């Protein structure tokens, strides 16, 4: 995996919706069972989407015989990321805020005492493909991996994305209260710095992808 993919996967792991969902599940009477459903179904979903996107992008290269289509994708997504960063910096776009505590969010209220099916559905809903996820998959496809290598890269990418719920599940097996406290502290730190972090991440990633796409198109 490229450094860009690792960075994007790490940023995806800090999505406010995902943090709120994990916190809510840790606060239920049976967090272990619900977290298993959340992680298993959500991971399977994002892995399937990742395989489809990486294979589709690789297929474009094979059929066209050039990287033009992928260069355009990189340029477009990079420009969108830069625009998003500019929108946050100017105040036209607000960063999603989980609030002082993830336990007070709308997601937490919706998952106050869910069934296993609802928890599994939340795993999918909290991991819908977004701009950074597509950028990460496009970065993986840039190496033109075969199916096996591509699958391993997507697996690693998603493992980083799901690192927080997986860690929460591991801790919850013994001390769910400790997992909730640790997640709450991490969420509070992310909330204090979320605007600055969002601007830097989207700007850096956007410029990198836009320049790469432009250079590839001109070469």
Beta strands, then each sheet from edge to edge (+ up, - down):
end
